Amino acid sequence: MNLVFRWVTSVGLASLGLSGMAFGTTCQQTFSYKNANASSVWITGSFTDWARHPDLGAIPLTKSGDVWTATVTLPAGKNLYKFVVDGRSWVADPNALLQEADGFGAMNSIHPCGDDPVVTQPLPQCGHPEAFDWRDTVMYFALVDRFHDSDGRASPVPGATGGDAQHGPSAQYVGGDFQGMTRKMDYLTDLGVTALWLSAPYDARDESGASVTPDQDPHLYSGYHGYWPSPRNIDYSKPEAPSPRPRVESRLGTEEELKELIATAHGAASANGHGVKVLFDYVMKHVDSKSELYQAHRDWFATDNGRIRVCGPENLWEHPYWGTRCSFTDYLPGFDFYNPEVRRWSVSDAVWWAREFQLDGLRLDAVKHIPGEWLIELRQALKETFPNPEGDRFYLVGEVFDYYNKENLKKYVDSQTMLDGQFDFPFKKTACEALFRPDGDIGYLDYWLSSNDRYYDRGLYNRSLMVNWIGNHDIPRAIHFASRQIDSCVLGSFPGNGWSSHQYQQPLDAAPYERLGLAFATMLTNPGIPLIYYGDEIGLAGGGDPDNRRMMPWDDRQLNIHQLVLRDKVRKLAHIRARYKVLGRGQRRTHWVDRDAWVYTMGGCDGFDQITVAINKSDGWKNVALPAGTYEDLMQGGRVTDSTLSLAPRSFRVLKAD
């Protein structure tokens, strides 16, 4: 990762923005906290024995204008601290560049004092601005069958429930294909996409299947989504020449067409100048019960004395034994990955696809429902296969569907032995609540991100890279959260919202699209890989699965003006991210924040331009203060010279400092 270990001593404090005067074994430091609306601010930490009130030793700050300050004498060593706002909210110092986990899911700020080395989180290691770095990428997820149909033909599966996928739900193949993806590569690069996550392209189940809750959902489904792999009985004893050869799903195209798609992506004129990286969705949990592999190796699959245990109806999702052995439904038997022979086959299969198609990464489905041994062995095999990947990572990103327990995501994140990152479900929940809900607090989003930026790291040489997202294929479309039609930011899919397209129509007013634009602005100007779920760049409507998988519309005459404006915002943001690498590689410093508005600068990278972002989530105009200076407006054009910026309702600005 080209990270440099950095000792922090009193000598280097000024360069860290932590300058103070050292007197023998103590340091005198002035702390400041900007909050115009607070009625009181205290500082407490290891040097006050974490006193909870000034009567017990916490140190009050004095307000001047909208800035609170206090000068504190600190002991030598590593001083941990937080601000206490209005006697109840404990927040990290937004001006501190050093921090560590507090053990309660948030972060403590650090101020080192004295000559002894203090081991802390490192400053951003920004790398060479022209080199490919995964931190700069903008990822796009496309369900191949629902993206673009190149030939007007589809091969339906007998018995699967169809429908008008242009305007509502369908559980049937509708014709999207590899050639359709290839033909739309110019659209993706124009949008600013630099990494493409493709739905699973492997040969899939040829029969329709019941839902996981057939008593609630009577529809029959095809495997159009790719999550029902049906592999042949492949012998991987010669890993580079398996027999028989694995197959792609013929309804999506041929192996040659898939390779053409990847070559086109790799050779594309992308916004960052490094082509479009490609990830396959790898489904390792199970196979189709009609597959050759299952028929030949039934002993490779987890059963309870021959009986398949199904996760949902038996509520085995979190079971200590069956949680990694149960099957999602009875026609998708789950591998017994506690068997080393089974792990070897599965890892060999994943590596073959990665090597044969020259992939840049894999998205791993349902990570928490497989044992860790499989993941560790996959990472080791990929290291041996791709010893020098571009950007220093063969990017492995996992899915653990958990909005609340960050530790449940973190335990699989280790770029040396397991995942580089996860899809950040807690980010989606927090951003949705802050930006979309009428009672949302963007100040809390600022606070939460300050504790989340490095939460998943495992040391100086083991840096995580999470994916930030606001919409995906398992929940209703993001536009309906932004429109406030859906008031719970953790609502998932169920038959009542997956098959009720009449309830989820395209909004006609501007506000939902503007709120969704705020989410994209947040994702595309902060650390972490931002994800665009196909169609979210135009606020595509849709309820739960499968209504959230409508066919991508390609005729702009079908779109309303607000959809076109949103797409233009996303395009500009993606190209800004590609050009100004500090947005993905630097560190955020907050200048202004209250419940409705947020101003922050991404900086900390020598030789990189600094970018200041101003966001107003409220439904009224808002005046915010900018750091002193003059700026180029990267979204609207022109220059900003005033220290006060007036933001329209539900708007944002992206500014480059002169």
C-alpha positions in Angstrom: 0.0 0.0 0.0 3.1 2.2 0.0 2.3 3.4 3.5 5.0 5.1 5.5 5.2 4.5 9.3 5.3 7.8 11.0 6.5 8.6 14.5 4.8 11.7 15.9 6.8 13.8 18.4 6.6 17.3 19.7 9.0 18.3 16.9 6.4 17.7 14.2 3.3 19.1 15.9 3.1 22.3 13.8 2.9 20.4 10.6 0.0 18.4 12.0 -2.0 21.4 13.0 -1.3 20.5 16.7 1.2 23.1 17.6 1.7 24.0 21.2 4.5 25.0 23.6 6.3 22.3 25.5 7.6 22.9 29.0 9.7 20.0 30.3 7.2 17.2 30.7 4.1 19.2 29.9 2.7 21.0 26.9 0.4 24.0 26.7 -2.2 23.7 23.9 -5.1 25.8 22.8 -8.1 23.8 21.6 -11.0 25.2 19.6 -14.4 24.0 18.6 -16.7 25.7 16.2 -20.4 25.5 17.0 -22.6 28.6 16.9 -25.6 26.8 18.5 -24.1 25.1 21.5 -24.8 26.5 25.0 -21.7 24.9 26.5 -18.6 23.0 25.4 -16.2 21.2 27.7 -13.0 19.2 27.0 -12.3 16.0 28.8 -9.9 13.1 28.3 -7.2 11.0 29.7 -5.6 14.2 31.3 -8.9 14.8 33.3 -9.5 11.2 34.0 -12.4 11.5 31.6 -14.3 13.8 34.0 -18.0 14.1 32.9 -18.6 17.6 34.2 -16.6 20.7 35.1 -17.4 20.1 38.7 -15.5 16.8 38.4 -12.6 18.2 36.4 -13.7 18.7 32.8 -12.4 21.9 31.3 -14.9 24.5 30.0 -14.3 26.3 26.8 -15.1 30.0 26.3 -17.2 31.2 23.4 -16.2 34.1 21.1 -18.5 34.5 18.2 -19.2 30.9 17.1 -15.9 29.5 18.2 -15.2 27.9 21.6 -11.6 27.9 22.9 -9.6 26.8 26.0 -5.9 26.6 26.7 -4.9 23.4 28.5 -1.7 22.2 30.1 -1.2 18.6 29.0 1.1 15.9 30.4 3.8 14.2 28.3 2.7 11.3 26.2 -0.4 10.5 24.2 -3.4 12.5 25.4 -6.8 11.3 24.4 -9.7 13.6 24.5 -13.3 14.6 23.3 -15.5 17.6 23.5 -18.7 17.5 25.5 -21.3 19.6 23.8 -24.3 20.9 25.8 -23.4 18.4 28.6 -24.5 15.4 26.6 -22.9 14.9 23.2 -19.4 13.6 23.2 -17.7 14.4 20.0 -14.2 14.0 18.5 -12.2 17.1 17.6 -12.9 17.8 13.9 -9.5 19.7 13.7 -7.5 16.7 15.0 -5.6 14.7 12.5 -4.8 11.9 15.0 -7.4 9.6 16.4 -8.0 6.0 17.6 -11.0 3.9 18.4 -12.6 4.6 21.8 -13.9 1.0 22.2 -17.5 2.1 22.0 -17.8 2.4 18.2 -16.5 6.0 17.9 -13.2 7.7 18.0 -11.0 9.6 20.5 -8.9 12.5 19.3 -5.2 12.5 20.2 -2.8 15.2 21.1 0.8 14.0 21.6 3.1 15.9 24.0 6.8 15.4 24.7 9.8 13.8 23.0 8.8 10.2 23.4 7.4 8.6 20.2 3.7 8.2 20.2 2.3 5.5 18.0 -0.9 6.8 16.5 -3.0 6.5 13.4 -0.9 7.8 10.5 -1.5 10.9 8.4 -2.9 10.2 5.0 -0.5 8.6 2.7 -1.6 10.1 -0.6 0.7 8.5 -3.1 1.5 9.7 -6.5 -1.3 11.8 -8.0 -1.0 10.1 -11.5 -0.8 6.5 -10.2 -3.9 4.4 -10.1 -5.3 4.2 -6.6 -8.5 2.4 -5.7 -9.4 5.3 -3.4 -10.1 7.4 -6.4 -12.6 5.1 -8.1 -16.3 5.5 -8.7 -18.0 2.1 -8.8 -21.1 1.3 -10.8 -23.2 -1.9 -10.2 -25.1 -3.2 -13.2 -27.4 -6.2 -13.3 -26.5 -7.3 -16.8 -30.0 -8.7 -17.6 -31.6 -5.3 -16.7 -29.0 -2.9 -18.2 -29.2 -2.9 -22.0 -30.5 -5.5 -24.5 -28.3 -5.4 -27.6 -30.4 -7.7 -29.9 -34.0 -7.4 -28.7 -34.1 -11.1 -27.7 -34.6 -12.8 -24.4 -34.6 -16.5 -23.4 -37.2 -16.9 -20.7 -37.2 -19.7 -18.1 -40.3 -21.8 -18.1 -42.7 -21.0 -15.3 -41.0 -17.8 -14.0 -43.3 -14.9 -13.3 -42.9 -12.3 -16.0 -43.9 -8.6 -16.1 -43.2 -5.3 -17.7 -39.6 -4.8 -16.5 -39.6 -1.4 -18.1 -42.0 0.0 -15.6 -42.3 -2.6 -12.8 -41.3 -6.0 -11.4 -40.4 -9.1 -13.3 -38.8 -12.3 -12.1 -38.0 -13.4 -15.7 -35.0 -12.8 -18.0 -35.8 -9.8 -20.1 -32.8 -9.7 -22.5 -29.9 -7.5 -21.1 -26.6 -9.0 -22.2 -22.8 -8.6 -22.3 -22.9 -6.9 -25.7 -25.4 -4.4 -24.3 -23.0 -3.6 -21.5 -20.1 -3.2 -24.0 -22.2 -0.9 -26.2 -22.9 1.4 -23.2 -19.3 1.7 -22.1 -19.1 5.2 -23.5 -22.1 6.1 -21.3 -20.4 4.8 -18.2 -17.1 6.6 -18.9 -18.9 9.8 -19.7 -20.7 9.4 -16.3 -17.3 9.2 -14.6 -17.4 5.5 -13.7 -13.9 4.0 -13.2 -14.9 0.6 -11.7 -17.7 -1.7 -12.9 -19.2 -4.4 -10.7 -21.0 -6.9 -12.9 -23.8 -9.2 -11.6 -22.7 -12.8 -11.5 -22.1 -14.0 -15.1 -21.8 -17.8 -14.4 -24.0 -20.5 -15.8 -27.2 -20.4 -13.8 -30.2 -22.5 -12.9 -32.4 -23.2 -15.9 -35.6 -23.8 -13.9 -37.8 -21.4 -12.1 -37.8 -21.5 -8.3 -40.0 -20.4 -5.5 -39.2 -17.4 -3.3 -37.5 -17.9 0.0 -40.9 -17.3 1.7 -43.4 -19.0 -0.7 -46.2 -18.7 1.9 -45.9 -14.9 1.6 -44.7 -14.6 -2.0 -46.3 -17.0 -4.5 -44.2 -15.8 -7.5 -41.8 -18.0 -9.3 -38.3 -16.7 -10.1 -35.7 -17.2 -12.8 -32.0 -16.8 -12.1 -31.7 -13.6 -14.2 -29.8 -12.0 -11.3 -27.0 -14.5 -11.3 -27.2 -15.6 -7.7 -28.2 -19.2 -8.5 -25.0 -20.7 -10.1 -25.2 -24.1 -11.7 -21.6 -25.2 -12.2 -20.5 -28.3 -14.1 -18.6 -31.1 -12.2 -15.3 -29.3 -12.8 -12.0 -30.9 -11.9 -9.6 -28.2 -10.8 -6.6 -30.6 -10.2 -4.9 -28.6 -13.0 -6.1 -25.1 -11.9 -5.3 -23.3 -15.2 -6.9 -26.0 -17.4 -10.0 -27.2 -15.6 -12.0 -30.0 -17.1 -14.7 -29.5 -18.2 -14.4 -25.8 -18.8 -16.6 -23.5 -16.7 -19.4 -21.8 -18.6 -20.9 -18.3 -18.6 -24.7 -17.9 -18.6 -25.7 -18.3 -22.3 -28.7 -16.0 -21.8 -26.3 -13.2 -21.2 -23.9 -14.0 -24.0 -20.8 -16.0 -24.8 -17.4 -16.2 -23.1 -15.9 -14.3 -26.0 -18.5 -11.5 -25.6 -17.8 -11.3 -21.8 -14.0 -11.0 -22.5 -14.7 -8.3 -25.1 -16.7 -6.4 -22.5 -13.8 -6.6 -20.0 -11.2 -5.6 -22.7 -13.4 -2.7 -23.7 -13.7 -1.6 -20.1 -9.9 -1.9 -19.5 -9.2 0.1 -22.6 -11.8 2.8 -22.1 -10.9 6.5 -21.9 -11.9 6.8 -18.3 -12.1 10.0 -16.2 -9.0 8.9 -14.2 -7.0 7.8 -17.2 -6.7 4.2 -16.0 -9.5 2.5 -17.8 -12.5 0.9 -16.0 -11.6 -1.8 -13.5 -13.9 -4.8 -13.5 -15.3 -6.9 -10.6 -17.4 -10.0 -10.8 -20.0 -10.8 -8.2 -18.8 -14.1 -6.9 -21.5 -16.3 -5.3 -19.8 -18.9 -3.2 -22.4 -19.9 -0.6 -24.4 -22.4 -2.7 -25.2 -24.0 -6.1 -28.3 -25.1 -7.9 -29.6 -28.6 -6.8 -29.9 -29.6 -10.4 -26.2 -28.7 -11.2 -23.8 -31.4 -12.2 -21.6 -30.4 -9.3 -24.3 -31.1 -6.7 -25.4 -34.3 -8.3 -21.8 -35.6 -8.3 -20.7 -34.4 -4.8 -23.7 -34.4 -2.5 -21.4 -35.1 0.4 -19.8 -31.6 -0.2 -23.0 -29.9 1.0 -24.1 -29.2 4.6 -27.1 -31.3 5.8 -28.5 -32.4 9.0 -28.5 -36.2 8.5 -29.4 -35.7 4.9 -31.9 -32.8 5.5 -31.1 -29.4 4.1 -31.6 -26.8 6.9 -33.1 -23.6 5.4 -31.9 -20.3 7.0 -35.1 -18.2 6.9 -38.0 -20.4 8.0 -35.9 -21.9 10.8 -34.4 -18.5 11.7 -30.8 -19.8 11.5 -29.2 -16.6 10.2 -27.3 -16.0 13.5 -27.1 -19.6 14.7 -23.6 -20.4 16.0 -23.5 -23.7 14.1 -26.0 -23.5 11.3 -25.4 -19.8 10.4 -22.5 -20.8 8.2 -24.1 -24.1 7.0 -27.8 -23.4 6.4 -29.1 -22.9 2.9 -31.1 -20.0 1.6 -33.7 -22.3 0.1 -34.0 -26.0 -0.5 -33.0 -25.9 -4.2 -29.8 -24.0 -3.4 -27.8 -26.4 -1.1 -25.0 -24.7 0.8 -21.4 -25.8 0.6 -19.9 -27.4 3.7 -16.8 -25.2 3.8 -15.5 -26.8 6.9 -14.4 -29.6 4.5 -10.9 -28.7 3.2 -11.6 -30.4 -0.1 -14.7 -28.3 -0.7 -12.8 -25.1 0.1 -10.1 -26.0 -2.3 -12.6 -26.5 -5.1 -14.5 -23.3 -4.4 -11.3 -21.2 -4.1 -9.9 -22.7 -7.3 -13.1 -21.8 -9.1 -13.0 -18.2 -7.9 -9.4 -17.8 -8.9 -10.0 -19.4 -12.3 -12.6 -16.8 -13.2 -10.4 -14.0 -11.9 -7.4 -15.2 -13.8 -9.2 -16.2 -17.0 -11.1 -12.9 -17.3 -8.3 -10.7 -15.9 -10.4 -9.3 -13.2 -9.4 -6.5 -10.9 -11.5 -7.6 -8.0 -14.4 -9.6 -6.7 -17.6 -8.7 -4.8 -18.3 -11.6 -2.4 -21.9 -12.4 -1.6 -23.2 -13.2 2.0 -19.8 -13.2 3.6 -21.0 -13.8 7.2 -22.7 -17.0 6.1 -19.4 -18.8 5.3 -16.5 -19.7 7.6 -13.5 -17.4 7.7 -11.1 -20.2 6.5 -12.6 -19.9 3.0 -11.9 -16.2 2.9 -8.4 -16.5 4.2 -7.6 -19.2 1.7 -9.1 -17.2 -1.2 -7.0 -14.1 -0.3 -3.8 -16.2 -0.2 -4.6 -17.8 -3.6 -5.2 -14.4 -5.1 -1.9 -13.1 -3.8 -0.1 -15.9 -5.5 -2.1 -15.4 -8.7 -1.8 -11.6 -8.8 1.4 -10.8 -7.0 1.6 -7.2 -8.2 -1.9 -5.9 -8.9 -2.3 -2.4 -10.1 -3.1 -0.1 -7.2 -1.5 -2.6 -4.8 -4.8 -4.5 -4.4 -6.8 -7.2 -6.0 -9.9 -5.6 -4.5 -12.0 -7.9 -2.4 -15.2 -6.3 -1.1 -17.8 -8.2 0.9 -21.5 -8.0 1.8 -22.6 -8.3 5.4 -26.1 -7.1 5.6 -26.0 -5.3 8.9 -27.0 -1.7 9.5 -26.2 -1.6 13.2 -23.2 -3.7 14.2 -20.0 -2.3 12.8 -18.0 -5.0 14.4 -19.9 -7.6 12.5 -18.5 -6.0 9.3 -15.1 -5.3 10.7 -14.2 -8.8 11.7 -13.9 -9.8 8.0 -11.9 -6.7 7.0 -8.2 -7.3 6.8 -6.5 -6.4 3.5 -3.6 -8.8 4.2 -5.7 -11.9 4.9 -9.4 -11.3 4.1 -11.4 -8.4 2.7 -10.2 -4.9 1.7 -13.5 -3.6 2.7 -17.3 -4.1 2.9 -20.4 -2.3 1.6 -20.9 0.1 4.5 -24.5 -0.5 5.6 -24.1 1.7 8.7 -23.1 4.6 6.3 -26.3 4.1 4.2 -28.4 4.3 7.3 -26.7 7.3 8.8 -26.5 9.3 5.5 -30.1 8.5 4.7 -31.4 9.6 8.1 -29.3 12.8 8.1 -29.9 13.9 4.5 -33.4 12.6 3.7 -35.5 12.8 6.8 -37.1 16.1 7.9 -35.7 15.7 11.4 -32.3 14.7 10.1 -29.1 16.2 11.6 -26.2 16.6 9.1 -24.1 17.5 12.2 -24.5 14.0 13.4 -23.4 12.7 10.0 -20.2 14.8 10.3 -19.6 13.4 13.8 -20.3 9.9 12.7 -18.0 10.0 9.7 -15.2 11.3 11.9 -15.4 8.0 13.8 -16.0 5.9 10.8 -13.2 7.0 8.4 -10.6 4.7 9.9 -12.8 2.4 12.0 -12.1 -0.7 9.8 -8.3 -0.2 9.5 -6.0 -2.8 11.2 -2.8 -0.8 11.5 -0.5 1.4 9.5 0.1 -1.2 6.8 -3.3 -2.6 6.7 -5.7 0.0 5.5 -9.4 -0.7 4.8 -11.3 0.6 1.8 -15.0 0.5 2.3 -17.8 1.2 -0.2 -20.2 4.0 0.6 -23.7 3.5 -1.0 -27.2 4.9 -0.9 -29.0 2.4 -3.1 -28.6 -1.3 -4.0 -30.4 -4.3 -5.4 -31.8 -5.6 -2.1 -33.8 -2.6 -1.0 -36.3 -0.2 -2.5 -34.9 2.4 -4.8 -33.1 5.4 -3.2 -35.4 8.0 -4.7 -38.3 6.8 -2.5 -36.2 7.3 0.6 -35.2 10.7 -0.7 -38.9 11.6 -1.5 -39.8 10.6 2.1 -42.4 8.1 0.8 -40.3 5.5 2.8 -39.6 6.9 6.3 -37.4 4.0 7.6 -33.9 4.1 6.3 -33.4 0.4 7.0 -36.5 -0.8 5.2 -35.7 -3.8 3.0 -37.6 -5.9 0.4 -40.7 -7.9 1.0 -43.6 -9.1 -1.3 -45.7 -6.1 -0.4 -43.2 -3.6 -1.8 -41.4 -5.8 -4.4 -44.6 -6.5 -6.4 -46.5 -3.3 -6.0 -45.0 -1.0 -8.7 -48.1 1.2 -8.7 -47.0 2.3 -5.2 -43.6 3.4 -6.4 -44.0 5.9 -9.3 -41.4 8.3 -10.6 -41.6 11.5 -8.5 -42.4 14.6 -10.5 -41.1 17.3 -8.1 -37.5 18.5 -7.7 -37.0 18.0 -4.0 -36.4 14.2 -4.0 -33.8 14.4 -6.7 -32.1 17.3 -4.9 -31.9 15.3 -1.7 -30.5 12.3 -3.6 -28.0 14.7 -5.1 -26.8 15.6 -1.6 -26.2 11.9 -0.9 -24.1 11.6 -4.1 -22.2 14.8 -3.2 -21.4 13.4 0.2 -20.2 10.0 -1.2 -18.2 11.4 -4.0 -16.3 14.0 -2.0 -15.3 11.8 1.0 -13.0 8.8 1.6 -14.4 5.4 0.6 -15.4 4.1 -2.8 -18.7 5.6 -3.8 -21.2 3.2 -5.4 -23.8 4.0 -8.1 -26.5 1.4 -8.4 -27.5 1.4 -12.0 -30.4 3.9 -12.5 -29.8 5.8 -9.3 -28.0 8.5 -11.2 -31.4 9.3 -12.7 -33.4 8.5 -9.5 -35.0 5.5 -11.2 -38.2 4.5 -9.4 -38.9 1.1 -7.9 -40.0 -0.7 -4.7 -38.3 -3.7 -3.2 -36.8 -6.7 -5.1 -37.7 -7.3 -7.9 -39.3 -3.9 -8.6 -35.9 -2.3 -7.8 -34.5 -4.1 -10.9 -36.4 -2.4 -13.7 -34.8 -2.1 -17.1 -32.5 0.8 -17.5 -34.2 3.5 -19.7 -32.1 4.8 -22.6 -34.3 7.3 -24.2 -33.8 10.7 -22.4 -37.3 11.7 -23.7 -38.7 9.3 -21.1 -37.0 11.1 -18.3 -38.2 14.2 -16.5 -36.1 17.3 -16.2 -35.2 16.5 -12.5 -33.7 13.2 -13.6 -31.6 14.8 -16.2 -30.4 17.5 -13.7 -29.5 14.7 -11.2 -27.5 12.8 -13.7 -25.6 15.9 -14.7 -24.7 16.5 -11.0 -23.5 12.9 -10.6 -21.4 13.2 -13.8 -19.7 16.4 -12.6 -19.1 15.0 -9.2 -17.5 11.8 -10.6 -15.2 13.7 -12.9 -14.3 16.1 -10.0 -13.3 13.1 -7.9 -11.2 11.6 -10.7 -9.3 14.9 -11.2 -8.9 16.0 -7.6 -7.5 12.9 -5.8 -7.5 14.5 -2.4 -11.2 13.7 -2.2 -10.5 10.0 -1.9 -7.0 10.1 -0.4 -7.0 13.1 1.9 -8.6 13.9 5.3 -11.7 15.9 6.1 -11.6 19.0 8.2 -14.9 20.5 9.2 -15.3 24.3 9.3 -19.0 24.7 9.9 -21.7 22.4 10.9 -25.2 22.6 12.4 -28.3 20.5 11.9 -28.9 21.7 8.3 -25.5 22.7 6.9 -22.0 21.4 6.7 -18.8 22.9 5.3 -15.6 20.8 5.2 -12.3 20.7 3.3 -10.6 17.6 2.0 -6.8 18.2 2.4 -3.7 16.9 4.0 -2.0 15.8 0.8 1.2 17.7 -0.1 1.0 19.0 -3.7 -2.7 18.2 -4.1 -5.4 20.8 -4.5 -7.6 21.3 -1.5 -11.4 21.0 -2.1 -14.0 22.6 0.1 -17.6 21.2 0.1 -20.6 23.1 1.4 -24.0 21.3 1.8 -27.4 22.6 2.8 -29.9 19.9 3.5 -32.7 22.2 4.6 -35.7 23.3 2.6 -34.8 26.9 3.0 -31.8 29.1 2.0 -28.8 28.9 4.3 -25.8 31.1 4.8 -22.5 29.4 5.8 -19.0 30.6 6.5 -16.1 29.5 4.4 -12.4 29.4 5.3 -10.8 32.7 4.2 -9.7 32.7 0.6 -11.0 32.7 -3.0 -12.3 29.7 -4.8 -13.2 28.2 -8.2 -16.7 26.7 -8.2 -16.3 23.3 -9.8 -20.0 22.5 -10.1 -21.5 25.9 -11.3 -18.5 27.6 -12.7 -17.3 31.1 -11.7 -15.5 32.3 -8.6 -16.4 32.6 -4.9 -14.7 35.4 -3.1 -17.0 36.1 -0.1 -16.4 34.5 3.2 -20.1 33.9 3.5 -21.8 31.5 1.0 -25.5 31.5 0.4 -26.8 28.0 -0.3 -30.1 27.3 -2.0 -32.5 24.7 -0.5 -31.2 21.1 -0.8 -28.1 22.2 -2.6 -24.3 21.8 -2.4 -21.2 23.5 -3.8 -17.7 22.1 -4.5 -15.0 24.7 -4.4 -11.3 24.5 -5.2 -9.1 26.9 -3.3 -6.8 29.2 -5.3 
